[in-house]
């Protein structure tokens, strides 16, 4: 049985919208999704109409109305489709150093502000109850 390994800890996020534009094929497609999880390495996004694996996108999103991220570039490394939608894994390619620090601070704050008994680890994702 293979085990999923991550370089960075990831936290689950609820109700965080992201706007993305595909830039690798110059189709100019603009789509929206909901971020499910984030780490310093990338994001997991739930989308009704996913882009294709290998596509490069530019993303705009906010975390907790405190951190704003503009023009974050990433490559779609995984697309898991279901009957209704898809989970898309995006690895950051180009992100401003201060934005990367904000993400690391955000993830760290979620760990520090949570009682250990209220955290569940599942497939290397931390879920807060």
N, C-alpha and C positions, 0 to 999 in steps of 0.2 A: 504494500500500500504506500503510495507516494504521499509525502507530507508537504504542504504548502509552506514556503519559507519567505519571509519578508525582511527587507533590510531595515525598514522603519516601522515603528508601531503605528497602528491605524485606529481611528475612532469612528464609531457610527454617528451619523448626523441625520437629523430629521427636519423636513420642511425647509430645505435650502435649495433655492432655484439657481440654475446655472444656464447661461446663454452661450452657445458655441457656434462658431463658423468654421466650416471646413476650408482649409487653405492649400492642401497638397495637390488637389486636382483642379483647383480654380473654378469649382462649380458654384462657389459663393453661397452654398446652402447654409442657412441660419436655422438652428434648432434649439430647443430648450429641453431641459431634463431636471431631475432632482438628485442632488448629491446624496449618496447613501453612506459613504465613508471617505475619510481623507487621511493622508499621511504626508510626510515630507517628500515622498517619492511619487505621489500621484493621487488620483481620485477614482472612486467607483460611482457611476452615475446610472440612474434608472431613466430610460428613454422609451418613448412610444415608437419613434422612428430613428433607429440607431444609424450612425455612420458605419463604414466598413473597417475591419481590422486593418491596421497599417495607415489609415488616414491620419493626417495631421490637422489638429483643430486649434483655434484660439478661443479661450474661455474668459468669461467675466462672471464673477460671483462674489458674495459676501458671506462672512461667517459671524453669526450672532450680532448682526448689525454693527459690529465693532471693527471688523477687518474687511476692507474692500480689496478685491483683486481684479486687475484689468490686464487684458492682453497676455494671459498666461498660455504659453504654447505647449501642447502635449501630443503624443502619438497614441492612437488607440491600439492597445496591445491585446485586448480580449473583448469578445462580444458573445454574451450568453443569452440567446433568444428563448422566449417562452411564447405561448399563444397570444399574449396580450401586449407584451413589451419586451425590453431587453435590459440587461445589466452590462454596462460598458466600462472596461478598465482602461484608464488613461494614465500614461506615465509622463510626468513633467519632462519637457525638453528644454524649454527656455522660460525661466522664472527669475524675476529680480531678486537679488540677494536679500533685500529687506522683506520681500514677500515670503521667501522661504523661511526666514526667521520668524515671521508672524505665524506661519503654519506650525512650525515647531513649538512655538509658545502656546498656540491654541491647543495642540494635542497634549502638551505637557500639563496645561491648566486643567484639562478634563480629567487627567489622572490625579493631580494633586487635590482637586476640589471634590473628590469622590471618596466616600468611605469604602474601604476594601471589600466589605461584605456586600456592597451594592454593585459590584462589577463582575460581569461574566465574560470570560474569554472564550471565543468561539471562532475557530479557523483563523486565529491570529487577528481577529477583530475584537475590539473591546466594546462591550455593550453596556450602557448605563441604565440601571433600573430606576 
